Amino acid sequence: MVRFRPFHNFDPPHLVRLWNECALGRGAAGEFTANALEMVNFSQPYFDGQGLILAEDEDRVVGMIHAGFSAQTSEAALDKQTGIICMVMVTPEFRRRGIGRDLVERARQYLFEAGAETVVAGGAPGGNPFYVGLYGGSQPAGFLDSDPDAAPFFEALGFHKQTRHLVFQRNIVNSPDSVNYRLMQNRRKFELSIVGGPESPTWWWMTRFGRLDALSFRLIPKSGGAAVASVTVLGLDLFLAKWQVRSVGLVDLHVPVDQRRKGYAQTLLCEVGRRLREELVTSLEIHTDESNQAMCGLLASCGYEQVDAGIVFS
């Protein structure tokens, strides 16, 4: 008989086994150890074992659900008004027994008792407290299309699509660099600067991206002055076994409002690709909201192709 209980300190190896049994698709890291879960989940200052609920048949963990919260606008503390179901898994042989439904209801109860007014399913930019570096690639992007059982499961429970996030990748070894007049002009005027992370990382940024290898690439004038574009590069070492290529993720692409429509973002992305190719990186990954057509066009112009998509359900 299946029983439910909160997380215990001896559970990480069982969760790794469950993760591998569930075959979550291309966007889930593989062949990692329990230390990876410790790094990105259990060591978080806001980790609460009551929010990680396990389904157990005798002594075997056959399912789990992990719920948490996003951050306040200031990114200095949690915002408990919106609860997030970050991950749910049931081993294949125990599916269609109502275990997943029971796990979701228990997670919802935990979130509402903690102060949530609404609940969404799927961590994504702006609401991804856990699994950064383990699910989604560059960062969690909802439940992925390549995780084929996720959408039918949540739709059957009455959830509906709230946002859709597109996953783009570029193989910088096999794809040519973009060439146009504006790029050539920008390369003459600007150079690439590399520093260790963003200028003023927030508490929220440090809890998630700060646990991964991170560098900030900035496009700065050769004559001096402030950066006209910047992006953070994250190591995706936990995906090496699954993808069999050395990949990095790009997050926080930013161009100041008064510097937009000058080709600086395209120049930065192309120069980052050139530099990382020299470091024997094979693949770059970046995400964007489906509604951001300007970003989609930018990525296409830089040789990126869509490889996946993820949905946040509400």
N, C-alpha and C positions, 0 to 999 in steps of 0.2 A: 504493500500500500504506500502511495506517495505521500510524503509529508513535506511541509514547508518550514523553513527556518532562516534566520539571518546569517550573515557571513561570520565564519570563525577563522582564527588565525591559521589553522591547518588546511584551509580550503584552496589556496592558490594552485597547487599541482592538479587538483581535481578540475579546476576551472580551465587550466591549459588543455587538459585532456578533452573536456567538453567542447572547447573552442575548435580543436582539430576535428572532432567527430562531426561537428555541425557544418563543416565545409562552407564557409560564409562567402566564398567567391574571391575574385581577383583583388578586391579592395580591402581584404583582411590580411594582415600579416600572418606569417606561418613559421612553424619550427622555432618559436621563441621559448624562453624559459619563464618560470614563475617570477624571476627577477624583473622581467619587463612589465608585468602587471604591477609589481611593487612600485616601479619607477613612475609609471604614468597614471596609476589609479590610487593604490593604497597609501602612498606617501603624501597624497594631497592633503593640505591642512583642513579641507572641508570634507574629507572622506568620512562617511558614516556607515558603519557596518549594517545598520538597520535598513539602509536603502539598497543594499545588495542582498537579494532574497534568493535562496536556493531551493530547488525541488529535489528531493532525495527519495530514492527507492531502496529500502534497506540501507546499505552503506554506500550506495553509488549515487553521485550527483548526476541527475538526468536533465536538469534545466536550471536556468537562472534568469534574473532580471536585475538591471542596475538603474537606479533612479537618482537624480541629483538636481541641481539648480544652476541657473545662469548667474551673471554678475550684474551689479548695478551699473548705471550709465557711467559712473566715475571709475568703474573697474577696480574699486578699492574694497569691495565686500560683496557677498552673495545677495542676489535678489530672489527672495523666496516666493514671490507672487506667481511665477511661472515654473512649474515642475517639468522636468525633462526625463523621458525614458531613453536612456543612452544605449542600452543593449538588452536584447532578450534572445535566449537560445533554449531550444529543447532538442535533445539528441534524437536523431531520426526515428529510431524504433519506438520511442515513447510519444510521438506526435499523434494528433487526432484523438487525444484522450481528455482534452480540456485543461491540460497542464499550463499551456501558454496563456489561455484566458484567465486562469486563476492567478498566474504570476502578474499579469497586467493589473488585475483588480487589487491585488495586494500592494503593488507599486503605487497605484493611484491613491489608495488609502494612506500609505506612508506620506505621499507628497501633500495631500490635502490636510492631514493632521499636522504637518510641518508648516502650513500656511499658504500653500499654493491655491490660487484661484482658478487657474487653467493648467492643463497638462498637454504637452506635445510629445510626440514620439520621433526621436532622431536628433542627435546632437549635430549642430551646424554652426558656421561662423556667427558669433554673437551668443551662442548657447551650447558650448561643447566642453563641459567640465571634465570629462573622462575620455579615454581611448585615443587621445592625440598621439599619433605615431604608431597606432595599432590598427585603426579602422578608418578607411576613407582616403588614405594616402597623405597628402599635404596636411589635411586635418579632417575631422569628421564632417560629412556633407549630407546628413540624413541617412536613411536606410537605402543602400545602393541598389540599382537595377540589377547589378551582377550578383546580388544576394537574393536569389529569385523567390524565396519563400516569404520575404519580409512584407512586401506590398499586399499580397493576398491575405496575409494574416491580419494586418491592421485594418484593412478594408472590411474584413469579415466581422471585426469588432466594432464597426461604426466610425472609425477614424476616416478623415478625408485629407486630401493633399492641401497643405498650406503653402509651401514653397518648394521649388525644385532647383537643385544646384548641379551645374554641369562640371564634369571632370575632364580636363584637357591635359594631354601629354605631348612632349616633343622629343624625339630621338635626335640628340645633337651630334651624333656620330654620322648618321646616315642622311640627315636632311640638310640642304644647303642653307646658308645664312641669307637673310633678306638683303636685297640691294635696291636702293633708290637714291635719288639726288638728296632728299632731305636727310636721310641717314648719313650720307657721306659728309654733308655740311655739319651735322651735329657731332660726328666723330672728330672733326677738326677742332671744334670749339670746346668739347667736354671730355672728361676722363672719368674712369671708374675708380671709386674709393671704396675700400672694404674695411668695416669696423665690426667689433664684436657685439652685435645686437642693436636694437633701436636706441635712440638717444635717451628717451625717458620711459623705460618699460614700466608698465603698471603692475600691480600685484597680480591681477588676473592673467596678464601676459606671462609673467614669470612662472606661475603655477603650471602652465601648460607648455608653452613653447620654450620656456627657460630650462626645461628638463631635457631638451634635445640639443644637439649641436646646431648652433644658430649663428649666422653672420648677416650683417646688413650691407647691401650693395647700394651705393649712391652715385648718381650721375652729377658731377660737379663741374663748374666752369674752370677751364685751365687758367683763366685770368684771376680766379678767386671768387668767392661768394658762396651763397647757400646752395644746397642740392636742389635740382629741378625735378628729380624723380628718385624714388627709393623703393627697395623691395627687400624682404627678409628671406634668407635661404635656410632651409632646415634639412638636416640629414635624415634620410629614411632608411637607416640601417636595418630596421626590423622587417623591412620588405625584401631584403636581398635574397633570402632563401626562396620566397614565393616568385619574385619577378626575374631572378637570375640576371639582373643588371644593376649597376650602381646608379641609384636615383636620388634626386633631391626634390624637395617641395618648395614652392614659392608662395609666400603669404604677405599680406599687408602691402601690396603694391600701391604706391601713393604718388600723385603729382599735385603740387599746389594748384589751387583753382586758377590763379593768374598765369600759370605756366602750361595750361592744357591746350590741346590742338596744335602743338608744335612738333609732334613726333618724338617727344622725350621718353614716353613710356616704351614705345617701340625700340628706340635706341638703347634704352637700358636693358630691356629683355634680350635683345640681340647681343649686347656686350657681355651680359651675364652668361649667356650660352657659350660665347667664345672663351671666356675665362674658365668656366667649369669644364669645358672640353679639354683644356690643358691639364686639369686635375684628374683626368680619366673618368669623369662622370659621363654616363651614357644617356640618361633620361631626365627630363625636367617635368614636373607636374604642377598645375595651378588650377584653381577652381573659380567659378563665378556663378552668381545667381542667373537663372535662365532669362530673367527679364532684362538683364544688363546687355543690351544688344551692342553697345559701344565696346564693351569689354570683349564680347565674343568676336567682333570684327577685328579688334586689336590682336587677339591671340591667333586668329586665322592668318593675319598678315605676317605674323612671326613664325609661321610654320607649325603651330600647335593643332592637334586633332582631338576631337572629342572621343574619349574611350569609355566613359561611364556617366552616370547621373545618379543623384540621390534625392530622396523626397523626405521632407519633414511633414509629419502628419499631426493633425489636431482633432 
